[in-house]
């Protein structure tokens, strides 16, 4: 079970954890222990999350979602299995919290002010003058 925030706990039935041998530092230790963690979260059938949160997860993690409609997190940085598992869980919690947050407000389009337009044109003039003066010197 993973506690996302007080009152919101993900049951183990929505999570699938697999271990495998991992590359990276560790020498012979890597060749004989399964420390890489592959955590999959079945968000589509998770009734703890709201529909809006599930849709937002689908948007945010579109590259991590497989054909089985599960979000996948893989971590093999550490030599310890439990550290890799905690890292995957932390990534999952961060994704869910980001999905639960209010979406950013849309920017209201406005016209550029007269002063900003003048500053832009002055900068372009200064730049073109600088470049023009770099040419060949004529006698």
C-alpha positions as CSV (number, residue, x, y, z in Angstrom):
1,X,0.0,0.0,0.0
2,X,1.2,3.5,-0.9
3,X,0.0,6.6,0.9
4,X,-0.2,9.5,-1.6
5,X,-1.6,11.9,1.0
6,X,-3.6,11.5,4.2
7,X,-6.9,9.8,3.3
8,X,-5.7,8.6,-0.1
9,X,-4.1,5.2,-0.1
10,X,-3.4,3.0,-3.1
11,X,-4.1,-0.6,-2.6
12,X,-1.6,-3.3,-3.6
13,X,-4.2,-4.7,-6.1
14,X,-3.5,-1.8,-8.4
15,X,0.3,-2.3,-8.2
16,X,2.4,-4.9,-9.9
17,X,6.1,-5.1,-8.9
18,X,8.7,-7.2,-10.8
19,X,12.4,-7.5,-10.0
20,X,15.2,-8.2,-12.5
21,X,19.0,-8.0,-12.7
22,X,20.2,-4.5,-13.2
23,X,23.2,-2.9,-14.8
24,X,25.3,-0.2,-13.5
25,X,27.7,-0.1,-10.5
26,X,28.1,-3.2,-8.3
27,X,30.5,-5.5,-10.1
28,X,29.7,-9.2,-9.5
29,X,26.9,-8.2,-7.1
30,X,24.9,-7.0,-10.1
31,X,25.3,-10.3,-11.9
32,X,23.7,-12.4,-9.1
33,X,21.0,-10.2,-7.5
34,X,17.8,-8.8,-8.8
35,X,17.8,-5.2,-7.8
36,X,16.1,-3.4,-10.7
37,X,12.5,-2.7,-9.9
38,X,9.7,-2.5,-12.5
39,X,6.6,-1.0,-10.9
40,X,3.3,-0.9,-12.9
41,X,0.2,1.0,-11.7
42,X,-3.2,0.2,-13.1
43,X,-4.7,3.7,-12.9
44,X,-7.6,3.0,-15.3
45,X,-9.3,0.6,-12.9
46,X,-8.3,2.5,-9.7
47,X,-11.5,3.6,-8.0
48,X,-9.7,5.6,-5.4
49,X,-8.8,8.3,-8.0
50,X,-11.3,10.6,-9.6
51,X,-12.0,10.5,-13.3
52,X,-10.4,13.9,-13.8
53,X,-7.2,12.6,-12.1
54,X,-7.1,9.5,-14.2
55,X,-7.5,11.5,-17.4
56,X,-4.8,13.9,-16.2
57,X,-2.4,10.9,-15.5
58,X,-3.1,9.7,-19.1
59,X,-2.0,13.1,-20.4
60,X,1.0,13.6,-18.1
61,X,2.4,10.0,-18.5
62,X,1.5,9.3,-22.1
63,X,5.0,8.0,-22.9
64,X,5.0,5.6,-19.8
65,X,1.7,3.9,-20.5
66,X,1.8,0.5,-22.1
67,X,-0.7,-1.4,-24.2
68,X,-2.0,-2.9,-20.9
69,X,-3.1,0.6,-19.9
70,X,-0.7,0.8,-16.9
71,X,1.8,3.4,-16.0
72,X,5.3,1.9,-15.8
73,X,8.2,3.0,-13.6
74,X,11.6,1.4,-13.8
75,X,14.5,2.1,-11.5
76,X,17.9,0.3,-11.2
77,X,20.2,3.1,-10.0
78,X,20.9,1.8,-6.6
79,X,22.5,-1.5,-5.5
80,X,19.7,-2.1,-3.1
81,X,16.3,-3.4,-4.2
82,X,14.4,-1.5,-1.5
83,X,16.0,1.8,-2.5
84,X,14.9,1.2,-6.1
85,X,11.4,0.3,-5.0
86,X,11.2,3.5,-2.9
87,X,12.4,5.5,-5.9
88,X,9.7,4.0,-8.1
89,X,7.0,4.7,-5.4
90,X,8.2,8.3,-5.1
91,X,7.9,8.8,-8.8
92,X,4.4,7.4,-8.8
93,X,3.4,9.6,-5.9
94,X,4.8,12.6,-7.6
95,X,2.8,11.8,-10.8
96,X,-0.4,11.4,-8.9
97,X,0.1,14.6,-6.9
98,X,0.8,16.5,-10.1
99,X,-2.3,15.0,-11.7
100,X,-4.5,16.0,-8.7
101,X,-3.2,19.6,-8.7
102,X,-5.3,22.2,-10.3
103,X,-4.4,22.6,-14.0
104,X,-2.5,25.8,-14.8
105,X,-4.7,28.8,-15.8
106,X,-4.8,29.6,-19.5
107,X,-3.0,32.7,-20.5
108,X,-5.2,35.5,-21.7
109,X,-3.9,36.8,-25.0
110,X,-3.2,40.6,-24.9
111,X,-1.9,43.1,-27.5
112,X,1.7,44.3,-27.0
113,X,1.9,47.7,-25.5
114,X,3.1,50.7,-27.5
115,X,6.1,51.0,-25.3
116,X,7.1,47.4,-25.8
117,X,6.7,47.7,-29.6
118,X,8.9,50.8,-29.6
119,X,11.6,49.1,-27.5
120,X,11.5,46.1,-29.9
121,X,11.9,48.3,-33.0
122,X,14.7,50.3,-31.3
123,X,16.6,47.1,-30.5
124,X,16.3,45.9,-34.1
125,X,17.6,49.2,-35.4
126,X,20.6,49.1,-33.0
127,X,21.4,45.6,-34.0
128,X,21.1,46.3,-37.8
129,X,23.4,49.3,-37.3
130,X,26.0,47.2,-35.5
131,X,25.9,44.6,-38.3
132,X,26.1,47.2,-41.0
133,X,29.2,48.8,-39.4
134,X,31.0,45.5,-39.5
135,X,31.3,45.6,-43.3
136,X,34.4,46.5,-45.3
137,X,36.0,49.9,-44.7
138,X,35.8,52.1,-47.8
139,X,38.3,54.8,-48.4
